[in-house]
Amino acid sequence: MSEERFNERMRILKMLEEGKISADEAAKLLAAVESAGPGPSGGGARKVLHIEVMGDGDKKAKVNVNMPLELIRIGLQMVPKEYQKKLEEKGMDLDKIVEMIEAGAQGRLVEVEHEKEGGKERIIVEIE
């Protein structure tokens, strides 16, 4: 097993341990990692979907997901429903985001800041 796949598996197991994903979601992710083809030829780094949710004054992200693009559809399903709803309220459609990424979009795709009780919250979706 390559070091990259090992690290991906360990990240999935860590999310399971921390309660960020269910055992069923972890099983699907692990299966997807095993069935994913090798990274880009020429030794280049794989592109990664990064989703982060930060609150005002938070030193640590409330949600921080890094996932290979091969797993994007599963990764976006892991965004908590409350944040999916907030994105939709701001006119962001997760299916459209997936289509943008599959069409080759790169960089920061979405950044939403909204007021909530106790301060502001920011949601970022980007390709690194």
C-alpha positions as CSV (number, residue, x, y, z in Angstrom):
1,M,0.0,0.0,0.0
2,S,1.4,3.4,-0.9
3,E,2.1,5.9,1.8
4,E,-0.5,8.3,0.3
5,R,-3.2,5.7,0.5
6,F,-2.1,4.7,4.0
7,N,-2.4,8.4,5.0
8,E,-5.9,8.7,3.4
9,R,-7.0,5.7,5.3
10,M,-5.7,7.0,8.6
11,R,-7.5,10.4,8.0
12,I,-10.7,8.5,7.5
13,L,-10.2,6.4,10.6
14,K,-9.4,9.6,12.6
15,M,-12.7,11.2,11.4
16,L,-14.5,8.1,12.5
17,E,-12.8,8.1,15.9
18,E,-13.6,11.8,16.4
19,G,-17.3,11.1,15.6
20,K,-17.2,13.3,12.5
21,I,-18.4,10.5,10.3
22,S,-20.4,7.3,10.9
23,A,-19.1,3.8,10.5
24,D,-21.1,3.4,7.3
25,E,-19.6,6.6,5.8
26,A,-16.1,5.5,6.9
27,A,-16.6,2.1,5.1
28,K,-17.7,3.9,1.9
29,L,-14.7,6.2,2.0
30,L,-12.3,3.3,2.7
31,A,-13.8,1.4,-0.2
32,A,-13.4,4.4,-2.5
33,V,-9.8,4.9,-1.4
34,E,-9.0,1.3,-2.2
35,S,-10.7,1.5,-5.6
36,A,-9.2,4.9,-6.6
37,G,-6.6,4.7,-9.3
38,P,-3.1,6.0,-8.8
39,G,-2.5,9.8,-8.5
40,P,-1.6,11.9,-11.6
41,S,1.3,10.7,-13.7
42,G,4.6,12.4,-13.5
43,G,4.7,12.4,-9.7
44,G,2.5,15.5,-9.3
45,A,0.5,15.9,-6.2
46,R,-3.2,14.9,-6.2
47,K,-5.7,17.7,-6.0
48,V,-7.7,17.9,-2.7
49,L,-11.1,19.2,-1.8
50,H,-10.8,21.3,1.3
51,I,-13.9,22.3,3.4
52,E,-13.5,24.4,6.5
53,V,-16.0,26.0,8.8
54,M,-14.7,28.6,11.3
55,G,-16.5,30.6,13.9
56,D,-15.6,34.1,15.2
57,G,-12.5,33.8,17.4
58,D,-12.3,30.0,16.9
59,K,-8.7,28.9,17.0
60,K,-9.7,25.5,15.6
61,A,-12.0,24.8,12.7
62,K,-15.4,23.3,13.6
63,V,-15.4,21.3,10.4
64,N,-12.1,20.7,8.5
65,V,-12.3,18.1,5.7
66,N,-9.5,17.4,3.2
67,M,-10.4,14.8,0.6
68,P,-8.9,13.6,-2.7
69,L,-11.0,14.8,-5.6
70,E,-11.8,11.1,-6.5
71,L,-13.9,11.1,-3.4
72,I,-15.7,14.4,-3.9
73,R,-19.3,13.2,-4.0
74,I,-18.8,11.3,-0.8
75,G,-16.9,14.2,0.8
76,L,-19.7,16.7,0.2
77,Q,-22.2,14.3,1.7
78,M,-20.2,14.6,4.9
79,V,-20.8,18.4,5.2
80,P,-23.3,18.6,8.1
81,K,-26.9,19.3,7.1
82,E,-26.9,22.6,9.0
83,Y,-24.0,23.9,6.9
84,Q,-25.5,22.5,3.7
85,K,-28.7,24.5,4.5
86,K,-26.6,27.6,5.1
87,L,-24.9,27.2,1.8
88,E,-28.2,26.8,0.0
89,E,-29.6,29.9,1.8
90,K,-26.7,31.8,0.3
91,G,-27.4,30.4,-3.2
92,M,-24.7,27.7,-3.2
93,D,-25.8,24.4,-4.6
94,L,-23.4,21.5,-3.7
95,D,-24.2,19.6,-6.9
96,K,-23.2,22.7,-9.0
97,I,-20.0,22.9,-6.9
98,V,-19.3,19.3,-7.8
99,E,-20.0,20.0,-11.5
100,M,-17.6,23.0,-11.4
101,I,-14.8,20.9,-9.8
102,E,-15.4,18.0,-12.3
103,A,-15.1,20.6,-15.1
104,G,-11.6,21.7,-13.8
105,A,-12.3,24.6,-11.4
106,Q,-9.5,25.3,-9.0
107,G,-8.8,27.5,-6.0
108,R,-11.4,29.0,-3.7
109,L,-14.8,28.1,-5.0
110,V,-17.0,29.3,-2.2
111,E,-16.6,31.5,0.8
112,V,-19.7,32.3,2.8
113,E,-19.8,34.4,6.0
114,H,-22.9,34.8,8.0
115,E,-24.1,36.1,11.3
116,K,-25.2,33.7,14.0
117,E,-25.9,33.8,17.7
118,G,-22.6,34.6,19.3
119,G,-20.8,36.0,16.3
120,K,-20.0,35.2,12.7
121,E,-19.3,31.9,11.0
122,R,-17.3,31.3,7.7
123,I,-17.6,28.4,5.3
124,I,-14.9,27.8,2.7
125,V,-14.8,25.3,-0.1
126,E,-11.6,25.2,-2.2
127,I,-9.4,23.0,-4.3
128,E,-5.8,22.8,-3.2
